Amino acid sequence: MCAVADLVLRNVRIVELGRGPGWAGPVDVVVEQGVVQNIGHELDRPLGIEEYDAGGRWLIPGLWDHHVHLAQWTAVGQRLDLAGSESPEHVVARVRDRLAAEPGPLVGYGHRLGTWRTEPTVAALDDVAPDVPVVLIAGDAHHAWLNSRALDRLGLPPREGVVAENEWYDAYTRIDRVLEPDVSPAAYRRTLDRASALGITGIVDLERGQLAADWEPRDPPIRIRVSTYADGLDTVIDAGLRTGDPLPGSSNLVTMGPLKIISDGSLNTRTAWCCEEYADGSGLGAPNQTSAELAGLLSRAHDHGLEVATHAIGDRALGEALTAYDVTGATGSIEHAQLVTRDEIRTMARLGLRASVQPAHLLDDRDVTELIWPDRAERCFAFRWMLDAGVTLAFGSDAPVSPLDPWLAIAAAVHRSADDRPPWHPEQALTQREALLASTNGERSVHAGMPADIVLLDQDPLDDRDDTAETAALLRTMSVAATFVAGDLVAGDI
């Protein structure tokens, strides 16, 4: 069981993210047995429980990251950072420098080849690392660039270029043959503590290669929904686990999440499955399973009480996924929904599917989209279309593809630019209120009867500045005073 707490928060300002009572001025919030019991002015403090003076700070529902690869995010800080590499030659130089300082096996992360003019080759890495394995994982996690030693160590056949999609996903489960990262319960706990300090009270862990029943740590500080992939589906079904069930042996903060399916690839790797060819002539992308296989997975999960989270980045992949949801009656989410059509959005709304989207991806993909999808950029990251059509948005990071930082995602949805350039397709931007709501677990404001997963902020997150750039700057630097999960103070000191 998780710790639940009793407390009174005095002098807080309730941030309304939807229709609510509209509390005028600071109020008191009473929490008992981990649940918000009462909100009002000058409330009595039940005997023997803690009392905090919030000093007029702003109170919001706890934030969620609905798409995290927790083990990879925990490991990424232990790897060579290759973000911002401008070419294969730039990457090779960074690898050479690291190996000169720290000889031995090397795992790197973060390069993006979408705008490179030359292709990465095994031979180029062999030239600087002929004797030790080198694995360089792309920033979108859909391919890796390996040298010959690493290919051999991971049991992969020789090749000239990168390892991509399903072949890479399978190889990644053997990454500890090259360099074993620290993904111990203690390392996970450090990662989750950093998340709670940002106001996160829950994540959906979509890590590949884990069995839900073995998820660690057993007693995390925040709520965790643990997914399974197709290779673990039999085990989940045999255990009788349904989405929302507590995982045996864990605290009740850890529950069964969805079946995760990766139905197509990514933009940078040019494997996202599209209806029209990429502008550089690299093809249409491709699916990662047949339509029958996709529908079969959705049907089996649905029949056994599991939601399904289906990765679909290209518009053709999205259309195929929606057809599979429609014919099977499965429920859950579309992950990413990066390239869409209006008709597909209307179908998502009709089927009641959530759009689990990652706004910070648009900051990374802006330039490569204009390069290889210039004729369809207005249909990318179409958050306004989705919201106006009645699709529920659920924000996430896809960490480590983007940092596990809800405020970065919220700011990206509001401003749609990470530099001095104007917002990219500002017609698809959201308001602060809309973006914040998409970052919660559906709670529109702190109210009586909800679990006391609540966050105190030092600033008003709805403070509307003169332009969206100023608003985004405020959001990216939002100061979190305290984070509570089930009424237990898990971050901050008030």
C-alpha positions in Angstrom: 0.0 0.0 0.0 1.1 3.6 -0.6 1.4 6.1 2.1 -1.7 8.3 2.4 -1.7 11.5 4.4 -3.9 13.9 6.2 -3.2 17.7 6.0 -4.6 21.1 5.7 -3.3 23.6 3.2 -4.1 27.2 4.2 -4.1 30.2 1.9 -4.0 28.6 -1.5 -5.3 29.9 -4.8 -7.2 27.3 -6.9 -6.3 27.3 -10.6 -9.4 26.5 -12.6 -8.6 24.6 -15.8 -12.3 24.2 -16.7 -15.6 25.1 -15.4 -15.5 25.2 -11.6 -16.9 27.1 -8.6 -14.5 30.0 -9.3 -13.1 30.4 -5.8 -12.5 34.1 -5.0 -9.2 34.6 -3.3 -7.2 32.2 -1.2 -9.0 29.2 0.4 -8.2 26.2 2.6 -7.9 22.6 1.4 -8.5 19.7 3.8 -7.0 16.3 2.8 -7.9 13.1 4.8 -6.8 9.6 3.9 -5.1 10.8 0.8 -8.3 12.4 -0.6 -9.3 16.0 -0.9 -12.2 16.2 1.5 -13.2 19.9 1.6 -12.3 23.3 0.1 -13.5 26.6 1.6 -12.7 29.6 3.7 -11.4 29.3 7.3 -12.0 25.6 7.5 -11.4 23.8 10.9 -8.3 21.7 11.1 -9.2 18.1 12.1 -7.5 17.1 15.3 -3.9 15.9 15.0 -3.2 16.5 11.3 -0.4 18.6 9.7 -1.1 22.2 8.6 0.8 24.1 6.0 0.6 27.8 5.1 0.9 28.0 1.3 1.4 31.7 1.4 -1.0 32.4 -1.5 0.6 30.0 -3.9 -1.3 28.5 -6.8 -2.7 24.9 -6.6 -3.2 22.7 -9.6 -4.0 19.0 -10.1 -0.9 16.8 -10.3 0.7 16.6 -13.7 1.1 13.4 -15.7 3.5 12.4 -18.4 1.5 10.0 -20.5 4.4 8.6 -22.6 7.8 7.7 -20.9 10.4 5.0 -21.5 11.6 5.0 -18.0 14.6 2.7 -18.2 15.9 4.5 -21.3 15.4 7.9 -19.6 17.2 6.7 -16.5 20.1 5.4 -18.6 20.4 8.4 -21.0 22.4 10.5 -18.6 25.0 7.7 -18.5 25.5 7.9 -22.3 27.5 10.1 -24.6 25.2 13.0 -25.5 25.1 13.4 -29.3 22.2 15.9 -29.5 22.9 18.7 -32.0 25.3 16.7 -34.1 25.3 18.3 -37.5 26.6 15.5 -39.6 28.1 11.9 -39.4 31.5 13.5 -39.4 30.6 15.6 -36.3 29.4 12.4 -34.5 32.6 10.5 -35.4 34.7 13.4 -34.0 32.8 13.3 -30.8 33.1 9.5 -30.5 36.9 9.8 -31.2 37.2 12.4 -28.4 35.3 10.4 -25.9 37.3 7.2 -26.6 40.6 9.1 -26.3 39.5 10.3 -22.8 37.7 7.1 -21.8 38.8 4.0 -23.7 36.3 1.1 -23.7 32.8 0.2 -25.0 30.6 3.3 -25.7 26.9 3.9 -26.0 25.8 7.3 -27.2 22.4 8.8 -27.6 20.7 11.8 -29.4 21.8 12.2 -33.0 19.2 13.0 -35.6 20.0 12.3 -39.2 16.9 13.9 -40.7 18.7 16.9 -42.1 22.1 15.3 -42.7 23.5 15.4 -46.3 25.5 12.2 -46.0 24.6 8.8 -44.5 26.2 7.3 -41.5 28.3 4.1 -42.2 29.6 1.3 -40.1 33.0 1.8 -41.8 33.2 5.4 -40.5 32.8 4.2 -36.9 35.2 1.3 -37.5 37.9 3.8 -38.5 37.9 5.4 -35.0 36.8 2.4 -33.0 38.2 -0.8 -34.5 38.6 -2.7 -31.3 35.7 -1.8 -28.9 31.9 -1.8 -29.5 30.2 1.5 -30.2 26.4 1.9 -30.2 24.9 5.3 -31.1 21.1 5.4 -30.5 19.2 8.0 -32.5 17.3 10.7 -30.7 14.0 9.3 -32.0 15.0 5.8 -30.8 14.0 4.3 -34.1 17.4 3.4 -35.3 21.0 3.0 -34.1 24.4 3.4 -35.7 26.8 0.6 -34.7 30.4 -0.3 -35.5 31.3 -3.8 -36.5 32.3 -4.8 -33.0 28.9 -3.8 -31.7 27.0 -5.6 -34.5 28.9 -8.8 -33.7 28.3 -8.3 -29.9 24.6 -7.8 -30.4 24.3 -10.8 -32.8 23.5 -8.6 -35.8 24.7 -9.4 -39.4 27.2 -7.1 -41.1 25.8 -4.1 -43.0 26.8 -0.7 -44.4 24.3 1.6 -42.6 22.1 1.8 -39.5 19.9 -0.8 -37.8 16.3 0.4 -37.8 12.8 -0.3 -36.5 11.9 -3.9 -35.4 15.4 -5.2 -35.9 16.7 -2.4 -33.6 14.0 -2.8 -31.0 14.9 -6.5 -30.7 18.7 -5.7 -30.5 18.1 -3.0 -27.9 17.0 -5.7 -25.4 20.6 -7.0 -25.6 22.3 -3.6 -25.1 23.8 -4.8 -21.8 26.2 -7.0 -23.8 27.9 -3.7 -24.8 27.5 -1.5 -21.7 25.1 -2.2 -18.9 23.5 1.1 -17.6 22.4 1.5 -14.0 18.7 0.9 -14.1 18.5 -0.3 -10.5 15.6 0.6 -8.3 17.8 3.2 -6.7 18.5 4.8 -10.1 14.8 4.7 -11.0 14.0 6.4 -7.7 16.4 9.2 -8.5 14.7 9.7 -11.9 11.2 9.7 -10.3 12.3 12.1 -7.6 13.4 14.5 -10.3 10.1 14.1 -12.0 8.1 14.8 -8.8 10.1 18.0 -8.3 8.6 19.2 -11.6 5.1 18.6 -10.4 4.6 15.2 -11.9 2.4 12.9 -9.9 2.1 10.1 -12.5 3.6 8.6 -15.6 2.7 5.9 -18.1 5.8 3.7 -18.6 5.9 2.4 -22.1 9.4 0.8 -21.8 10.0 -2.2 -24.1 11.3 -5.5 -22.9 10.0 -5.4 -19.4 7.4 -7.7 -17.8 4.8 -5.7 -16.0 4.7 -8.1 -13.0 8.4 -7.6 -12.5 8.4 -3.8 -12.6 10.7 -2.1 -10.2 10.8 -0.2 -7.9 7.9 -1.7 -6.0 7.2 1.5 -3.9 7.7 4.5 -6.1 7.0 8.1 -5.0 4.5 8.8 -7.8 1.8 6.8 -9.7 3.0 4.5 -12.5 1.0 2.7 -15.2 3.1 -0.1 -16.6 2.6 -1.2 -20.2 3.3 -4.4 -21.9 4.2 -5.1 -25.5 3.1 -8.0 -27.7 5.9 -10.3 -26.4 4.6 -9.9 -22.8 0.9 -10.0 -23.6 0.5 -13.7 -22.8 2.0 -13.3 -19.4 -0.3 -10.4 -18.6 -3.4 -12.3 -19.8 -2.4 -15.4 -17.9 -2.0 -13.3 -14.7 -5.5 -11.9 -15.2 -4.3 -8.3 -15.2 -6.5 -5.7 -16.7 -5.8 -2.0 -17.3 -6.1 -0.2 -13.9 -5.4 -3.3 -11.8 -2.8 -2.9 -9.0 0.3 -4.9 -9.9 0.8 -7.7 -7.4 3.7 -7.1 -5.0 3.7 -3.4 -5.6 2.2 -0.4 -3.8 -1.2 0.6 -5.1 0.5 3.5 -6.9 1.6 1.0 -9.5 -1.1 -0.3 -11.8 -1.4 -2.2 -15.1 -1.4 0.1 -18.1 -2.0 -0.5 -21.8 -0.7 -2.8 -24.5 1.8 -0.8 -26.5 2.1 -1.3 -30.2 4.5 0.5 -32.5 2.7 0.4 -35.8 5.1 2.4 -38.0 8.5 4.3 -37.8 9.5 7.9 -37.4 10.0 11.0 -39.4 13.8 11.3 -39.0 14.4 7.7 -39.9 12.0 8.2 -42.8 10.0 5.1 -41.7 6.8 6.8 -40.7 4.1 5.2 -43.0 2.5 7.9 -45.2 -0.1 8.1 -47.9 2.2 10.2 -50.1 5.9 9.8 -50.8 8.5 11.8 -48.9 9.7 14.9 -50.7 13.3 13.6 -50.9 12.2 10.4 -52.8 12.9 8.1 -49.9 9.6 6.3 -50.2 6.4 6.1 -48.2 7.8 4.6 -45.0 6.4 1.2 -43.9 4.2 -0.5 -41.3 5.8 -2.7 -38.6 3.1 -5.3 -38.9 0.3 -6.3 -41.2 -3.2 -5.0 -40.9 -4.3 -8.4 -39.8 -1.6 -8.6 -37.1 -2.5 -5.1 -35.8 -6.2 -5.9 -35.6 -5.4 -9.2 -33.9 -3.4 -7.6 -31.2 -6.0 -5.0 -30.5 -8.8 -7.6 -30.4 -6.9 -9.8 -28.0 -6.0 -7.0 -25.7 -9.6 -5.6 -25.7 -11.0 -9.1 -25.0 -8.9 -9.3 -21.9 -9.6 -5.8 -20.4 -6.6 -4.0 -21.7 -6.5 -0.6 -23.3 -4.2 -0.2 -26.3 -1.7 2.6 -27.0 -0.8 2.5 -30.7 2.1 4.4 -32.0 1.2 6.0 -35.4 3.2 8.9 -36.8 2.4 8.8 -40.5 -1.1 9.4 -41.8 -1.3 6.0 -43.5 -0.4 4.4 -40.2 -3.0 6.4 -38.4 -5.7 5.4 -40.8 -4.8 1.7 -40.5 -4.8 2.0 -36.7 -8.2 3.7 -36.6 -9.7 1.0 -38.8 -8.3 -1.7 -36.4 -9.8 0.1 -33.4 -13.1 0.5 -35.2 -13.5 -3.1 -36.2 -12.3 -4.5 -32.8 -14.0 -2.1 -30.4 -10.6 -1.6 -28.6 -10.2 1.5 -26.5 -7.2 3.6 -25.5 -4.9 6.0 -27.4 -3.1 6.9 -30.5 0.5 7.7 -29.6 2.1 10.7 -31.4 -0.6 11.2 -34.2 2.0 13.4 -35.8 0.7 13.6 -39.3 -3.1 13.6 -39.6 -6.0 14.5 -41.7 -9.3 16.2 -40.6 -11.2 13.0 -41.4 -8.9 10.9 -39.2 -9.3 13.4 -36.3 -13.1 13.1 -36.6 -12.8 9.3 -36.5 -10.6 9.5 -33.4 -13.3 11.6 -31.7 -16.1 9.2 -32.8 -14.1 6.3 -31.4 -13.3 8.0 -28.1 -9.6 7.6 -28.6 -7.2 9.9 -26.7 -4.4 11.6 -28.7 -1.3 11.0 -26.6 0.9 13.6 -28.1 4.3 15.1 -27.3 4.4 18.9 -28.0 8.2 19.2 -27.5 8.7 16.9 -30.5 7.6 19.7 -32.8 10.6 21.7 -31.6 12.9 19.0 -32.8 11.0 18.0 -36.0 10.2 21.5 -37.3 13.2 21.8 -39.7 13.2 18.2 -40.9 9.4 18.4 -41.5 9.9 21.4 -43.8 12.6 19.4 -45.6 10.9 16.1 -46.3 7.2 16.8 -45.6 7.0 20.4 -46.9 3.6 19.8 -48.6 1.9 18.5 -45.4 3.5 20.5 -42.5 0.2 22.2 -41.7 -1.1 18.8 -40.8 1.6 18.0 -38.2 1.1 18.3 -34.5 -2.4 19.5 -35.2 -3.4 20.0 -31.5 -6.0 22.7 -32.2 -7.8 20.6 -34.8 -7.9 17.7 -32.3 -9.2 19.7 -29.4 -11.9 21.5 -31.6 -13.0 18.1 -32.9 -13.6 16.8 -29.3 -10.5 14.6 -29.1 -9.0 14.4 -25.6 -5.4 15.4 -25.5 -2.9 13.7 -23.2 0.5 15.3 -23.1 3.8 13.4 -22.6 7.5 13.6 -23.4 8.4 10.3 -25.0 11.5 10.6 -22.8 14.3 10.2 -23.7 13.2 11.5 -27.1 12.4 14.7 -25.3 13.2 15.6 -21.7 10.8 14.4 -19.0 9.6 18.0 -18.4 5.9 18.8 -18.5 6.6 22.5 -18.5 8.6 22.2 -21.7 5.7 20.4 -23.3 3.1 22.9 -22.2 5.3 25.8 -23.4 5.8 24.1 -26.8 2.0 23.7 -27.2 1.4 27.3 -26.4 4.2 28.9 -28.4 5.4 26.3 -31.0 8.9 27.6 -31.2 12.2 27.0 -29.3 14.2 29.9 -30.7 13.8 33.4 -32.1 11.7 32.3 -35.1 8.0 32.9 -35.1 5.7 30.1 -33.9 5.5 27.2 -36.4 1.9 27.0 -37.6 0.5 29.0 -34.8 -3.0 28.2 -35.9 -2.5 24.9 -34.1 -1.4 26.4 -30.8 -3.3 26.0 -27.5 -3.9 28.3 -24.6 -2.2 27.8 -21.3 -5.4 26.5 -19.8 -5.8 23.9 -22.5 -2.2 22.8 -22.4 -2.2 22.5 -18.6 -5.4 20.4 -18.7 -3.8 18.1 -21.3 -1.0 17.6 -18.8 -3.1 16.4 -15.9 -5.0 13.1 -15.5 -8.2 14.7 -16.7 -8.8 16.8 -13.6 -10.0 20.3 -14.4 -9.2 21.7 -11.0 -8.5 20.6 -7.4 -11.9 19.6 -6.0 -13.4 17.6 -3.1 -13.5 13.9 -3.7 -10.3 13.6 -5.9 -7.1 11.9 -4.9 -4.9 14.4 -3.3 -2.4 14.4 -6.1 -1.8 18.1 -6.1 0.9 20.6 -6.8 1.7 24.1 -5.4 3.3 26.6 -7.8 5.1 29.8 -6.9 3.6 31.5 -10.0 0.2 31.7 -11.7 0.5 29.3 -14.6 -2.4 31.1 -16.4 -0.6 34.5 -16.2 -1.0 35.8 -19.8 1.9 37.8 -21.0 2.0 40.2 -23.9 2.9 37.5 -26.4 3.2 33.7 -26.5 7.1 33.9 -26.4 6.9 35.6 -23.0 4.3 33.2 -21.9 6.4 30.2 -22.9 9.4 31.6 -21.1 7.3 31.8 -17.9 6.1 28.2 -18.3 9.5 26.8 -19.0 10.8 28.3 -15.8 7.8 27.5 -13.7 8.8 27.0 -10.0 7.2 24.1 -8.2 7.0 24.7 -4.4 5.6 21.3 -3.4 4.2 18.1 -4.9 1.8 15.8 -3.0 0.7 12.3 -4.0 -2.2 10.8 -2.1 -1.6 13.7 0.3 2.0 12.7 0.9 4.6 15.4 0.4 7.0 13.8 -2.2 8.9 16.9 -3.4 9.4 20.4 -2.0 9.5 21.9 1.4 6.8 24.3 2.6 
